[in-house]
Amino acid sequence: MSEAIELRIAQRGVIVIPKSLRETYDLRPGVRMTLLDLGGTFILSRQISQVDAVADRLARSLSERGESLEGMLRQLREERERYEP
């Protein structure tokens, strides 16, 4: 694992990524990134998050079959309860 790099938040919330990392990963102005907030632990990724697109496709698929996400989650909970010791 790499060493931790300390960053500071500047005015207007700007965070500067060190030049060595920008060069290594070819991060130029205009490159889009995704920031994930995992309960106060932040992950910055060059990959654009696909979570929203996948959720939309899942919701459309469920809707087309006359199902809902809530119903699916309820069924999942019921199945888990059947297998709990």
C-alpha positions in Angstrom: 0.0 0.0 0.0 1.2 3.5 -0.7 2.0 6.0 1.9 -0.6 8.5 3.0 -0.5 11.9 1.4 -1.8 14.9 3.4 -4.0 17.3 1.5 -5.4 20.7 2.5 -8.7 22.2 1.5 -8.1 25.7 0.1 -10.6 28.5 -0.4 -13.9 27.5 -2.1 -13.2 23.8 -1.2 -10.4 23.3 -3.7 -8.1 20.3 -3.1 -4.8 20.2 -4.9 -3.5 16.8 -6.0 0.3 16.7 -5.8 2.1 17.2 -9.1 3.8 13.8 -8.9 0.3 12.0 -8.7 -1.1 14.2 -11.5 1.8 13.3 -13.8 1.7 9.6 -12.9 -2.0 9.2 -13.5 -2.2 11.8 -16.3 -4.7 14.0 -14.4 -5.1 17.1 -16.4 -7.6 20.0 -16.0 -11.0 18.8 -17.1 -10.6 15.2 -16.2 -13.7 13.9 -14.5 -13.5 11.9 -11.3 -15.8 10.4 -8.7 -15.7 11.1 -5.0 -17.3 8.4 -2.8 -18.2 9.2 0.8 -18.2 6.1 2.8 -19.3 7.5 6.1 -16.5 10.1 6.4 -13.9 8.0 4.5 -13.5 9.5 1.1 -12.4 7.6 -2.1 -11.4 9.6 -5.1 -11.5 7.6 -8.3 -10.7 8.4 -11.9 -13.5 6.0 -12.9 -16.9 7.6 -13.3 -19.4 6.0 -10.9 -21.9 3.7 -12.6 -24.0 3.3 -9.5 -26.8 5.7 -10.7 -26.9 4.1 -14.1 -27.1 0.6 -12.7 -29.8 1.6 -10.2 -31.8 3.2 -13.0 -31.6 0.1 -15.2 -32.6 -2.1 -12.2 -35.6 0.2 -11.4 -36.8 0.1 -15.1 -36.4 -3.7 -15.2 -38.4 -4.2 -12.0 -41.1 -1.7 -13.1 -41.5 -3.5 -16.5 -42.1 -6.7 -14.6 -44.6 -5.0 -12.3 -42.3 -5.2 -9.3 -40.7 -2.6 -7.0 -37.3 -2.2 -5.5 -39.0 -2.2 -2.0 -40.7 -5.5 -2.8 -37.4 -7.0 -3.9 -35.7 -5.8 -0.8 -38.5 -7.2 1.4 -38.2 -10.6 -0.4 -34.4 -10.6 0.2 -34.9 -9.9 3.9 -37.4 -12.7 4.1 -35.0 -15.1 2.4 -32.1 -14.1 4.7 -34.4 -14.8 7.8 -35.1 -18.3 6.5 -31.4 -19.1 6.6 -30.4 -17.4 9.8 -29.6 -19.9 12.6 
